[in-house]
Amino acid sequence: MSHQIDVEKVLLQELMEDSPDYVFIKDRQSRFVITNQAHAQILLGLENPEDASDKTDFDLFPGKREDAQRFFDEEQSIMETGQPVIRREWMVPSTATREVVWLSESKLPIRDESGEIIGLFGLGRDITVRKKAQLLTEKLSHQLETSVQVAHIASGILEPRELTQQIVNLVHDRFDFYYVGLFLVDHEQRLDSNPGEYAVLRAATGEVGKKLLSQKYRLKVKGDSLVGQCILTGTPRILQNIESGSSRFADPLFPDTHAEMVLPLISRQETIGALNIQSTVESAFTERDLSIFEVLASLLATSLQNAFLFQKLDEELKITKRDLQNYVKTSWDRYLGKK
């Protein structure tokens, strides 16, 4: 006894009920004719796929008119020109999860027996996990490449004041941060403090940075600030999702800061200061980011220490040269006096 298998019926059932991919058909006016279970539930937020029938993306995404217009314009172009879109990657909203997902999507025109385009067939696959991994790899690669460039430029500057300002400018500009400040531990005895008690702001970006520098802004190393704790412990500090209305902004110098990272500047096992980085993006600093910036901070700390050592050596050479000149002059004068 032979068994006849309705291949078309099996394939259609697989696509419409069991496939994890998103399948849909639209008419010439971009109204849904049919959509499968996965597409209806995950992207459209509908329990019953039939509820999408005769509706457009404008109906199903009322709060996402810009996205709906994007879908409509592309579909109308495909049906007008007959040119399909094959495996195009883009971001689309999910009504069910209220998140944006990455899709690899193909859209092909449907023709009737006379060859006239009467609709459109769509097939999409969620590639969010792969795309996020790809974007993360690209981001880390860019950060690492930029870090190497910044460290290379910094290593060629041997004047400490110029170097500190160049460091904050480079980190600010190359990584597009909101604010960058560089603190160094004050090793001099002051009237109101002991050596190493304060971290003094030595370089900063923006108008607020200039204002703080003119005020000789400083923070206690053993205080409650992120900078102080970072220097005291020699470990990075990260503050995420900062709200501009919080008590931290009683004096709102940085009203647009939503994430802050402070990195210790460690050279030859000594914490000589800290790099304060602020971003307007919430949760801007991940653990992966931290590993890159810790390496950068270490390289910059070495450059700073070398610059200070070079300055000290240069000053000692100048003193030695001056003393030698005085000695030669005095000896020559004495010799001439004997004559």
Secondary structure by P-SEA (a helix, b strand, c coil): cbbbbaaaaaaaaaacccccccccccccccccccccccccccccccccccccccccccccccccaaaaaaaaaaaaaaaaccccccbbbbbbbbccccbbbbbbbbbbbbbcccccccbbbbbbbbaaaaaaaaaaaaaaaaaaaaaaaaaaaaaacccaaaaaaaaaaaaaacccccbbbbbbbbccccccccccccccccccccaaaaaaaaacbbbbcccccaaaaaaaccbbbbbcccccccccccccccccccbbbbbbbcccccccbbbbbbbcccccccaaaaaaaaaaaaaaaaaaaaaaaaaaaaaaaaaaaaaaaaaaaaaaaaaaaac
